[in-house]
Amino acid sequence: MVDSGTITKFTIEEGGNQPEALVLVSADSSIDTSKVSLKLTKLNGIKNI
């Protein structure tokens, strides 16, 4: 999603046993954000949207 430009910035916070990340997604107003959310939920390791 970074390569396609869907995700432009992200932060990785390390702590505990596994790395965690807070991702802020900025999408063009013509993009259906529910479709972006759906794609994110299908990624391995995603806990919350």
C-alpha positions as CSV (number, residue, x, y, z in Angstrom):
1,M,0.0,0.0,0.0
2,V,3.0,2.3,0.4
3,D,4.1,1.5,-3.2
4,S,0.7,2.4,-4.6
5,G,0.6,5.6,-2.6
6,T,-2.4,4.6,-0.4
7,I,-0.2,4.8,2.7
8,T,2.2,7.8,2.7
9,K,3.4,8.0,6.3
10,F,3.7,5.6,9.1
11,T,5.3,5.2,12.5
12,I,6.7,2.1,14.1
13,E,6.8,1.9,17.9
14,E,8.9,-0.9,19.3
15,G,8.2,-2.3,22.8
16,G,7.5,-5.6,24.4
17,N,8.1,-8.7,22.5
18,Q,6.7,-7.7,19.1
19,P,6.9,-4.4,17.2
20,E,3.7,-2.4,17.0
21,A,2.8,0.4,14.6
22,L,0.5,3.3,14.5
23,V,-0.5,4.0,10.9
24,L,-2.2,7.2,9.7
25,V,-3.8,6.8,6.3
26,S,-4.5,9.8,4.1
27,A,-6.7,9.1,1.1
28,D,-7.8,11.2,-1.8
29,S,-11.4,12.3,-1.3
30,S,-12.4,10.3,-4.4
31,I,-11.3,7.0,-2.7
32,D,-13.9,5.0,-0.8
33,T,-12.3,4.8,2.6
34,S,-14.3,1.8,3.6
35,K,-12.5,-0.1,0.8
36,V,-9.1,1.0,2.3
37,S,-10.2,-0.2,5.7
38,L,-11.3,-3.5,4.3
39,K,-7.9,-4.0,2.7
40,L,-6.1,-3.1,5.9
41,T,-8.2,-5.6,7.9
42,K,-6.9,-8.4,5.6
43,L,-3.3,-7.7,6.4
44,N,-1.5,-10.1,8.8
45,G,-1.1,-8.7,12.3
46,I,-3.6,-5.8,12.0
47,K,-5.5,-5.5,15.4
48,N,-7.6,-2.4,15.1
49,I,-8.9,-0.1,12.3
